[in-house]
Amino acid sequence: MFDLDVRSRKPIYEQLVEKIKELIINDVLKKDEQLPSVRVLAQQLTINPNTIQKAYRELEAQGYIYSIKGKGNFVSETIDSIQSGKRIKIEEELTRLISEALYLGMTGDELCGLVREIEQR
């Protein structure tokens, strides 16, 4: 379910947060679905349980999951925050790509034409 890159410079808990967010955004993890327990996931990924707990706390703070004491962690139904997060990610990616296209010599008119072309599909 989760592939983590132990050679990456990105901390393991951040990778885990991103993977779980991706699964929620892509509707692989459904609303109110229970996430694996901290202990089970730590055993599966062979990482420290504190790392899993830190990732779950971050996801809860961002509104992607909620926890019920004694029962576990579940996928939140706050679609607005998820869509907002996805939109921010897309805007960041588009900004990076548009900046690169402008650097490579594309004009604003060419980019607008490309957007209009995509809209008409």
Rosetta constraint file for C-alpha pairs under 8 A:
AtomPair CA 2 CA 16 HARMONIC 7.48 0.50
AtomPair CA 2 CA 19 HARMONIC 6.75 0.50
AtomPair CA 2 CA 45 HARMONIC 7.87 0.50
AtomPair CA 4 CA 12 HARMONIC 7.04 0.50
AtomPair CA 4 CA 15 HARMONIC 6.58 0.50
AtomPair CA 4 CA 16 HARMONIC 7.20 0.50
AtomPair CA 5 CA 12 HARMONIC 7.73 0.50
AtomPair CA 5 CA 15 HARMONIC 7.94 0.50
AtomPair CA 6 CA 12 HARMONIC 7.13 0.50
AtomPair CA 10 CA 14 HARMONIC 6.64 0.50
AtomPair CA 10 CA 15 HARMONIC 6.68 0.50
AtomPair CA 11 CA 15 HARMONIC 6.44 0.50
AtomPair CA 12 CA 16 HARMONIC 6.17 0.50
AtomPair CA 12 CA 51 HARMONIC 7.27 0.50
AtomPair CA 13 CA 17 HARMONIC 6.13 0.50
AtomPair CA 13 CA 51 HARMONIC 5.53 0.50
AtomPair CA 13 CA 52 HARMONIC 6.56 0.50
AtomPair CA 13 CA 54 HARMONIC 6.61 0.50
AtomPair CA 13 CA 55 HARMONIC 5.05 0.50
AtomPair CA 14 CA 18 HARMONIC 6.16 0.50
AtomPair CA 14 CA 55 HARMONIC 6.79 0.50
AtomPair CA 15 CA 19 HARMONIC 6.14 0.50
AtomPair CA 16 CA 20 HARMONIC 6.14 0.50
AtomPair CA 16 CA 52 HARMONIC 7.74 0.50
AtomPair CA 16 CA 55 HARMONIC 6.40 0.50
AtomPair CA 17 CA 21 HARMONIC 6.05 0.50
AtomPair CA 17 CA 55 HARMONIC 5.45 0.50
AtomPair CA 17 CA 56 HARMONIC 7.44 0.50
AtomPair CA 17 CA 58 HARMONIC 7.27 0.50
AtomPair CA 17 CA 59 HARMONIC 6.40 0.50
AtomPair CA 18 CA 22 HARMONIC 6.03 0.50
AtomPair CA 19 CA 23 HARMONIC 6.26 0.50
AtomPair CA 20 CA 24 HARMONIC 6.20 0.50
AtomPair CA 21 CA 25 HARMONIC 5.99 0.50
AtomPair CA 21 CA 59 HARMONIC 7.78 0.50
AtomPair CA 21 CA 64 HARMONIC 7.06 0.50
AtomPair CA 22 CA 26 HARMONIC 5.97 0.50
AtomPair CA 23 CA 27 HARMONIC 6.10 0.50
AtomPair CA 23 CA 28 HARMONIC 5.00 0.50
AtomPair CA 23 CA 29 HARMONIC 5.58 0.50
AtomPair CA 24 CA 28 HARMONIC 5.93 0.50
AtomPair CA 24 CA 29 HARMONIC 4.91 0.50
AtomPair CA 24 CA 30 HARMONIC 6.71 0.50
AtomPair CA 24 CA 64 HARMONIC 7.66 0.50
AtomPair CA 24 CA 75 HARMONIC 7.45 0.50
AtomPair CA 25 CA 82 HARMONIC 6.53 0.50
AtomPair CA 25 CA 83 HARMONIC 7.64 0.50
AtomPair CA 25 CA 86 HARMONIC 7.28 0.50
AtomPair CA 29 CA 33 HARMONIC 6.46 0.50
AtomPair CA 29 CA 75 HARMONIC 7.07 0.50
AtomPair CA 30 CA 75 HARMONIC 6.58 0.50
AtomPair CA 31 CA 74 HARMONIC 7.67 0.50
AtomPair CA 31 CA 75 HARMONIC 5.10 0.50
AtomPair CA 31 CA 76 HARMONIC 5.76 0.50
AtomPair CA 31 CA 77 HARMONIC 5.35 0.50
AtomPair CA 32 CA 74 HARMONIC 5.22 0.50
AtomPair CA 32 CA 75 HARMONIC 4.81 0.50
AtomPair CA 32 CA 76 HARMONIC 6.05 0.50
AtomPair CA 32 CA 77 HARMONIC 7.01 0.50
AtomPair CA 33 CA 74 HARMONIC 5.34 0.50
AtomPair CA 33 CA 75 HARMONIC 5.41 0.50
AtomPair CA 34 CA 72 HARMONIC 6.98 0.50
AtomPair CA 34 CA 73 HARMONIC 5.78 0.50
AtomPair CA 34 CA 74 HARMONIC 4.31 0.50
AtomPair CA 34 CA 75 HARMONIC 6.54 0.50
AtomPair CA 35 CA 72 HARMONIC 7.34 0.50
AtomPair CA 35 CA 73 HARMONIC 5.54 0.50
AtomPair CA 35 CA 74 HARMONIC 5.61 0.50
AtomPair CA 35 CA 75 HARMONIC 7.23 0.50
AtomPair CA 36 CA 40 HARMONIC 6.30 0.50
AtomPair CA 36 CA 41 HARMONIC 5.82 0.50
AtomPair CA 36 CA 73 HARMONIC 7.75 0.50
AtomPair CA 37 CA 41 HARMONIC 6.06 0.50
AtomPair CA 37 CA 72 HARMONIC 6.41 0.50
AtomPair CA 37 CA 73 HARMONIC 7.41 0.50
AtomPair CA 38 CA 42 HARMONIC 5.98 0.50
AtomPair CA 38 CA 49 HARMONIC 5.92 0.50
AtomPair CA 38 CA 52 HARMONIC 5.83 0.50
AtomPair CA 38 CA 53 HARMONIC 6.30 0.50
AtomPair CA 39 CA 43 HARMONIC 6.23 0.50
AtomPair CA 39 CA 49 HARMONIC 6.01 0.50
AtomPair CA 40 CA 44 HARMONIC 6.19 0.50
AtomPair CA 41 CA 45 HARMONIC 6.02 0.50
AtomPair CA 41 CA 49 HARMONIC 7.88 0.50
AtomPair CA 41 CA 52 HARMONIC 7.36 0.50
AtomPair CA 42 CA 46 HARMONIC 5.45 0.50
AtomPair CA 42 CA 47 HARMONIC 5.09 0.50
AtomPair CA 42 CA 48 HARMONIC 5.91 0.50
AtomPair CA 42 CA 49 HARMONIC 5.10 0.50
AtomPair CA 42 CA 52 HARMONIC 6.56 0.50
AtomPair CA 43 CA 47 HARMONIC 6.86 0.50
AtomPair CA 47 CA 51 HARMONIC 7.06 0.50
AtomPair CA 47 CA 52 HARMONIC 7.90 0.50
AtomPair CA 48 CA 52 HARMONIC 7.05 0.50
AtomPair CA 49 CA 53 HARMONIC 6.21 0.50
AtomPair CA 50 CA 54 HARMONIC 6.03 0.50
AtomPair CA 51 CA 55 HARMONIC 6.30 0.50
AtomPair CA 52 CA 56 HARMONIC 6.18 0.50
AtomPair CA 53 CA 57 HARMONIC 6.11 0.50
AtomPair CA 54 CA 58 HARMONIC 6.25 0.50
AtomPair CA 55 CA 59 HARMONIC 6.19 0.50
AtomPair CA 56 CA 60 HARMONIC 6.08 0.50
AtomPair CA 56 CA 65 HARMONIC 7.63 0.50
AtomPair CA 56 CA 73 HARMONIC 7.74 0.50
AtomPair CA 57 CA 61 HARMONIC 6.13 0.50
AtomPair CA 58 CA 62 HARMONIC 6.24 0.50
AtomPair CA 59 CA 63 HARMONIC 6.24 0.50
AtomPair CA 59 CA 64 HARMONIC 5.31 0.50
AtomPair CA 59 CA 65 HARMONIC 5.82 0.50
AtomPair CA 60 CA 64 HARMONIC 5.74 0.50
AtomPair CA 60 CA 65 HARMONIC 4.79 0.50
AtomPair CA 60 CA 66 HARMONIC 5.50 0.50
AtomPair CA 60 CA 67 HARMONIC 7.58 0.50
AtomPair CA 62 CA 81 HARMONIC 7.73 0.50
AtomPair CA 63 CA 76 HARMONIC 6.73 0.50
AtomPair CA 63 CA 78 HARMONIC 6.70 0.50
AtomPair CA 63 CA 81 HARMONIC 6.56 0.50
AtomPair CA 63 CA 82 HARMONIC 7.72 0.50
AtomPair CA 64 CA 75 HARMONIC 6.19 0.50
AtomPair CA 64 CA 76 HARMONIC 5.26 0.50
AtomPair CA 64 CA 77 HARMONIC 7.77 0.50
AtomPair CA 64 CA 78 HARMONIC 7.03 0.50
AtomPair CA 64 CA 81 HARMONIC 7.55 0.50
AtomPair CA 64 CA 82 HARMONIC 6.72 0.50
AtomPair CA 65 CA 73 HARMONIC 6.58 0.50
AtomPair CA 65 CA 74 HARMONIC 5.39 0.50
AtomPair CA 65 CA 75 HARMONIC 4.37 0.50
AtomPair CA 65 CA 76 HARMONIC 4.42 0.50
AtomPair CA 66 CA 73 HARMONIC 5.70 0.50
AtomPair CA 66 CA 74 HARMONIC 5.40 0.50
AtomPair CA 66 CA 75 HARMONIC 6.42 0.50
AtomPair CA 66 CA 76 HARMONIC 5.73 0.50
AtomPair CA 67 CA 71 HARMONIC 7.61 0.50
AtomPair CA 67 CA 72 HARMONIC 5.64 0.50
AtomPair CA 67 CA 73 HARMONIC 4.25 0.50
AtomPair CA 67 CA 74 HARMONIC 6.06 0.50
AtomPair CA 68 CA 72 HARMONIC 5.55 0.50
AtomPair CA 68 CA 73 HARMONIC 6.41 0.50
AtomPair CA 68 CA 74 HARMONIC 7.97 0.50
AtomPair CA 78 CA 82 HARMONIC 6.65 0.50
AtomPair CA 79 CA 83 HARMONIC 5.97 0.50
AtomPair CA 80 CA 84 HARMONIC 5.91 0.50
AtomPair CA 81 CA 85 HARMONIC 6.03 0.50
AtomPair CA 82 CA 86 HARMONIC 6.17 0.50
AtomPair CA 83 CA 87 HARMONIC 5.96 0.50
AtomPair CA 84 CA 88 HARMONIC 6.19 0.50
AtomPair CA 85 CA 89 HARMONIC 6.27 0.50
AtomPair CA 86 CA 90 HARMONIC 6.23 0.50
AtomPair CA 87 CA 91 HARMONIC 6.10 0.50
AtomPair CA 88 CA 92 HARMONIC 6.17 0.50
AtomPair CA 89 CA 93 HARMONIC 6.26 0.50
AtomPair CA 90 CA 94 HARMONIC 6.02 0.50
AtomPair CA 91 CA 95 HARMONIC 5.99 0.50
AtomPair CA 92 CA 96 HARMONIC 6.28 0.50
AtomPair CA 93 CA 97 HARMONIC 6.23 0.50
AtomPair CA 94 CA 98 HARMONIC 5.87 0.50
AtomPair CA 95 CA 99 HARMONIC 5.98 0.50
AtomPair CA 96 CA 100 HARMONIC 6.26 0.50
AtomPair CA 97 CA 101 HARMONIC 6.12 0.50
AtomPair CA 98 CA 102 HARMONIC 6.09 0.50
AtomPair CA 98 CA 111 HARMONIC 7.94 0.50
AtomPair CA 99 CA 103 HARMONIC 6.13 0.50
AtomPair CA 100 CA 104 HARMONIC 6.18 0.50
AtomPair CA 101 CA 105 HARMONIC 6.47 0.50
AtomPair CA 101 CA 106 HARMONIC 5.52 0.50
AtomPair CA 102 CA 106 HARMONIC 4.97 0.50
AtomPair CA 102 CA 107 HARMONIC 6.26 0.50
AtomPair CA 102 CA 108 HARMONIC 7.56 0.50
AtomPair CA 106 CA 110 HARMONIC 6.29 0.50
AtomPair CA 106 CA 111 HARMONIC 7.03 0.50
AtomPair CA 107 CA 111 HARMONIC 6.39 0.50
AtomPair CA 108 CA 112 HARMONIC 6.11 0.50
AtomPair CA 109 CA 113 HARMONIC 6.02 0.50
AtomPair CA 110 CA 114 HARMONIC 6.19 0.50
AtomPair CA 111 CA 115 HARMONIC 6.30 0.50
AtomPair CA 112 CA 116 HARMONIC 6.20 0.50
AtomPair CA 113 CA 117 HARMONIC 6.08 0.50
AtomPair CA 114 CA 118 HARMONIC 6.24 0.50
AtomPair CA 115 CA 119 HARMONIC 6.19 0.50
AtomPair CA 116 CA 120 HARMONIC 6.36 0.50
AtomPair CA 117 CA 121 HARMONIC 6.79 0.50
